[in-house]
Amino acid sequence: MRKDLSDFTDRVLRARHLAQRRSVKMLDLWAVLLPARISNEVLGDYLEDIHRRAARGQRKLLYVRVLAAIFWTGVNGFGYLLKKLGTRRGA
């Protein structure tokens, strides 16, 4: 009984760390495409949140946050690009 609980705990912890590593890798790759300001500020906030959720064991929400991070930083990066190209006025 004790061994089964230990095995279960090990599997849960490994899955949690795997989800966190995958999330961070995906966002690190995505950061290469983003302007530095957005990558450092906005994506950094998402990464902090992902680390907090991983510590709490919220694996499914990690992937939701990764998708949200990619979407919103993509929108933000596109707006930044338009602003730099001069087709959009700053707010």
C-alpha positions in Angstrom: 0.0 0.0 0.0 2.8 2.4 0.9 4.7 1.6 -2.2 1.6 2.2 -4.4 1.1 5.6 -2.9 4.8 6.4 -3.4 4.6 5.3 -7.0 1.5 7.4 -7.6 3.1 10.5 -6.0 6.2 10.0 -8.2 4.1 9.8 -11.3 2.2 12.9 -10.4 5.3 14.9 -9.7 7.0 13.7 -12.9 3.9 14.7 -14.9 3.8 18.1 -13.3 7.5 18.7 -14.1 7.0 17.5 -17.6 4.1 19.8 -18.2 6.1 22.7 -16.8 9.1 22.0 -19.0 7.0 21.6 -22.1 5.2 24.9 -21.4 8.5 26.8 -20.8 10.1 25.3 -23.9 7.1 26.3 -26.1 7.2 29.8 -24.8 10.9 30.1 -25.1 10.6 29.2 -28.8 7.8 31.7 -29.2 9.8 34.4 -27.5 12.3 34.2 -30.4 9.7 35.6 -32.8 8.5 38.4 -30.5 10.0 41.9 -30.0 12.2 42.0 -27.0 9.9 44.4 -25.0 7.0 42.0 -25.3 9.1 39.0 -24.7 10.6 40.4 -21.5 7.6 42.0 -20.0 4.4 40.3 -21.1 5.8 36.8 -21.7 7.8 37.0 -18.5 4.5 37.6 -16.5 3.0 34.5 -18.2 6.0 32.4 -17.3 5.8 33.4 -13.7 2.1 32.4 -13.7 3.0 29.1 -15.3 5.6 28.4 -12.6 3.0 29.2 -9.9 0.4 26.9 -11.5 2.9 24.1 -11.9 3.8 24.4 -8.2 0.1 24.0 -7.4 -0.3 21.0 -9.7 -2.6 22.7 -12.2 -1.4 20.9 -15.2 -4.3 21.4 -17.5 -4.4 25.1 -16.8 -0.7 25.3 -17.7 -1.5 24.5 -21.3 -4.5 26.9 -21.3 -2.1 29.6 -20.1 0.4 28.7 -22.8 -2.2 29.1 -25.5 -3.4 32.4 -24.0 0.2 33.6 -23.8 0.8 32.8 -27.4 -2.4 34.4 -28.6 -2.2 37.6 -26.6 1.6 38.1 -27.1 1.0 37.5 -30.8 -1.7 40.1 -30.9 0.5 42.5 -28.9 3.5 41.8 -31.2 1.4 42.4 -34.3 0.3 45.7 -32.9 3.9 46.6 -32.1 4.9 45.7 -35.7 2.2 47.9 -37.2 3.2 50.7 -34.9 6.8 50.4 -36.0 5.8 50.3 -39.7 3.8 53.5 -39.2 0.4 52.1 -40.1 -1.0 52.6 -36.6 -0.9 55.5 -34.3 0.2 55.0 -30.7 -2.4 55.1 -28.0 
